[in-house]
């Protein structure tokens, strides 16, 4: 839980470099017989599996108000295909799966799928990212299945701003999920995308949420995955400015050690139960220790959030490929992985700008 991440604190804020790109401190010599490694020596043990592109919100930073054109059900990975894929990846060394969407729980029979993959030997951790709108009644069963952690997307604590950002009036339902997660002792992280002119007034109140709750509130740079391209010509609220803003309210903010492969720079306000993370999602300073791959709802492999897709595992399965053939294809893809998000973006679609929605990628 959060407490495990904060056992060692830096003695003072000034002793810790701020927002320097992390050294590849977790890299290990490649051993392809037992684990997945990319061509830069980074061990891959984490997959983000998007189970649907559908969502019941219309968040400003994720998709246009009218929504997106959803793919046909037949074009989505089936539960059987996803179970086979997870088993195959676990056999290759993946031990952590994050279920994402879209919103995972708008897909029918999701709990049955979670129960099935939770029984796969070697799968150490299943985490979920959800918007929380329909999740509260499911929390007891999620706990029973063994879900370790839930990331709750919540960009504001103000109901009116919540409606403005999401275009839906379901703030109460999301807060019900928040309290249910805490009640059942599931590690909870709040994901808040920082949007210029939208929720800047929420940064301090959300940080204060960590005073009495053992949660991690993570402030995320806005990315261009909204179905339209970037909202802003420049990113006004990058990780440095977010930190500066927080330090203005909490001058004694302490730097915490960042866990291996962490995407966030982590802090704590002395005396508070929870902690704060800042994710340089657009600035991309954490690529050197990236241990994750993504599978889109249609089965596309993305070895980087910013690439345009490497190959389609759904098509391989439906063409009758054996596990060995699929495994070899993954190895080839990871042997040609971009060194960071900037290179991946440069190589995508002949340099065309990003225009897809995050819900089609996997949040």
N, C-alpha and C positions, 0 to 999 in steps of 0.2 A: 504494500500500500504506500501512500504518500510518505508515511513515517520512515519507510525503508530507504527512501531516496534522500532523506535529510539527516542521516546519522552523523555525517561529517560536514561541518560548515567551514568556510574560509574565515580566518580570523578578522579580516577587515575587507571592505569592498575594494579599497585601493590596491590590495595585494593581488587581485584577480584581473587578468586582461579582459576587457569587455569586447565581446563579439568578434574575437579573432577566429578565423576559420579553424575548426578542430583539426589536429594532426590525425593521421590515420592510425591511431593508437591501438585499434582493435584488430588490425590486419594480421592474418596468420598465413603461414605457408600453404599454398594450395594442396589439397588432397582430394581430388575429384572422385576417388573411389567411395568416399563416405559422405562428402558434403558438396554443396554447390558453391563454386567460386566464380567470380567474373574475371575478365582479363586484366583487371587492376588489382587482383589479389584480395578483393573484398568478399568475405563469406556471406552467402545469401541464406538466411534461415527464417525469413518472414515474408508471407504473401498477404496482400490485401485483395480480398475476393469480393467483387461487386456482384450482388445477386439480382439486381434489377436496376433499370434506369428510371423507374417511376418514382415520383415523390408527391406527397400531398401538400407540400409547401411550394411557394414560388419565390424563394429568397432572391433578393436584389443581386447578390454577387454570384449566384449559381445558374440562374436561367431567366429568360425574358418573362414578363408578366403573363403572356399568353401560353407559357410553357414551351415544351419542345415536342417534336414528332417522335413518339415512342416507337421502339422497334416491335415487330410482331412477336408474340409469345414464342412461336416456333424458333425464332432467331436467338432467343436467350439460351444460355446453357441450362439444361434440365438439371433437376436435383441429382439424378443418377450420374450425369456427366460431371457435375461438380464434386460429388462424393468420390468418384474415380480419380479425378484430378487431385483432390486433396490427399488421397491415399498415395498417389504416385509421387507427389511433391514431398510428403513426409518421408517416404522411402529414400528420397534424395537428400534429406537433411533438413527440410523445412520443419520447424517445431512450433511456429507461431502463425496463427491465421487471424486476420481481422476481417469480419463480415461488414461490408458497407453497401451503399446503394449509389444513387437514389436513396430511398428510405427502405431498409431491409424488411421492415415489418408490414409493408403494404403488399408484399408477395405472400400469397396463400401458402399454408403449411410450412412456414419458416421454422416453427418450433420443432417439427418432425425432423427437418434437415439438421438443425443444430444438435438434436439428440443423436442422430446417426454419426455425424463427424466427431462428436465428443467421445465416441467409443473407439476411435482409430488409435491403435497403439503408437506411441512416439509423438503424438500431437500434445505438446506440453501446455499450450495456452490458446484459448479462443477468446478473442475480444470482439466487441461490437461497437460500431459507430451508428448512432440513431438521432433523429430529431426529437424523440421523446413524446411525440403527439399521441401515440397509441401504445406506448411501451409499459406504462405503469402497471397494468394488470398482469403483465407477463414477468415482472421482476422476480417473484418467488420461484417460478419455474426456471428462470435463467440462473438463479442462485443454485438450485438443485442440480441442474445440468453441469454446473462447474464453470460458468462464465467468470473469468477472472477480473475483467475490467470493461467498463463502458465509457465511451466518449460521447458526451451529450452536447449536441450542437445548440448553442444558446448565445446569441450575440448581444443581448440586452436583458436587464432586469426590469425594464419599464414596459408595461403592457401596450401602451400606445406606440412606442418605437418598435416593439416586437411586431405589431400588425403592419407598420410601415415597411419594415425590412422583409418580412415573410409573406405579406399580403394575405395572411390568414389569422383568424381570431382564436388561437388555441394556446395562448400563453399559460393559462391555468393548467391545462393537460401536461405541458412540458414541466412545469414546476411540480406537479404530482409525481412525475417520473423521477425528478431530482430527489425528492424526499423519500420515495420508495427505494431508490438505490442506496441512499445513506442508511435507511432503516435496516436493510438486509446486508449491509456490510460489503457491498460490491465496490471495488475501487472505482472512483468516479473522476473523470476529467471533463472539464467544461471547455469546449472549443468556441472561441469568439473571434470571428473575422473582424479586423479593424478596418472600418470604412470611413473615409474622409467625408465629413458632413452628415454622417448617418448615426454613428454610435460612439463618438469620441467622449461624450459626457458619461458613458457607461463604464469607461475603463477603471476609474477609481472605485465606484460601487462594486464592480465585479471583483476587483482585487480584494476589497473588504469582505467579500464572501468567504475568503479563506480564514477569517478571524475565528469563527466559531464552527467551521465545518472542515473536516479532513479531506478537502478536495484540491485538485490541481486545476487552476484556471489558466488556460493557455491562450495568449493573444497571438493571432496569426496574421501575417501580412496578406493583404488581398492579392489574389492571383487572377489572371485573365480568363479563367474557365467559367464563363457565365453565359455561353451561347451567343455572345455578341462580340467578344474581344474586350480589351481592357476598358474600364470606365474612365480612366484618367490618363493624360499624356505622360505623367510621371507619377511615381509612387510617393505621395507626400508623407505617409505614415509607414516608414520602414522600421526595422527592428530597433535602430538606434533612437529614433524619435519616440517610439513607444516606451522604451526604457527611461529616457529622459523625462517623459511625462509622469511615469510612475514614481520616479525618484523625487519629482517635485512635491508629491503628496506624501511619500514615504522615504525621507532622506536616509533612514537607517536600513534600507533594503539590503539584504545580504545575498551574496552570490553563493549558490549551492554547487556541489560537484555534479557534473552532468553524467548520467549513466552512459555506458557504452552504447554507441549507435543512436544516441539521443538526437532528435530533430529540434529540440527546444533548448534554449539557454535558461537555466532554472534559478529561481530566487525565492527568498522567504522574508516576510516581514516578521521581525523578532516577536515571539509570543503568540503568533498566529498558528492555528492547527494545520492549515493547508499550505500550499506553495503556489508559485506563479511561474509560468513558462512563457517564453517569447519565441515564436517560430518564424524564422526568416524564410518563409515559403517561396517568396518571389526572389529575394536576394540570393538564396541558395548557397548558404555558407556551410551546410552540413553534408554536402555530397561526398566528401572524402571518406566517410564511414558508413555510407548507405548500405543497409543489409536487406532491402526489401524489393520485391517486384509486385506488379499489379496485374490482375486479370479483370477485364471489363465484362459487363453483363453478357456480351455476345461472344466471349471467349478469347478476346484479343490479349496477347501478352504485351505489357508495357514494362520495359526494364528501367524506365524513368518516367516520372509523372509528365515530363515535358516532351517525350517523344511521341510519334504518331502511331505507335504500334509496331510490333516486330513480326509476329505471326499469329495465326488464329488456331488455338488448340481445339476449339469446337469443330472446326472443319476437319482437322486431322482425325479426331475421334469418329466423326460421322463418315469419313472415308475409309474407316476400318484400320487405322494405324494401331500397331501394338504398343504396349507400354514402353518397350525398349525404343521404338521409333520416336515416340513422343519425348522420352527422356533424352535421346540424342539431339532432338531439335532444341530443347531447352539449353543443353550444353553449348550448342553452336551459337544460340542467341546471346547467352551470357558471355561467350568468348569474344563477342563483338560489341560489348556494352559501351555507351558513351561514358567519358570520365566524369561528367557532371551535367547538371541540368541545362547549362548554357550551350554545351556542345550538342546535347540532345535536341534542344529547341532549334539550333542552327541547322541541324540535319533533317528536320521534319518537313515533309511535303515541299521539298525544294525551297525552304525558307519562308513559306507562307505563314502568316501570323496565326496564333492560337485563336480558335473561335468556338470550340466545342463547349458543352456544358459539363460541369463537374459531375453531374449525375450520370453522364454517359461514360465517365472514366472510373468512378469509384471514389467517394469522398475521403 
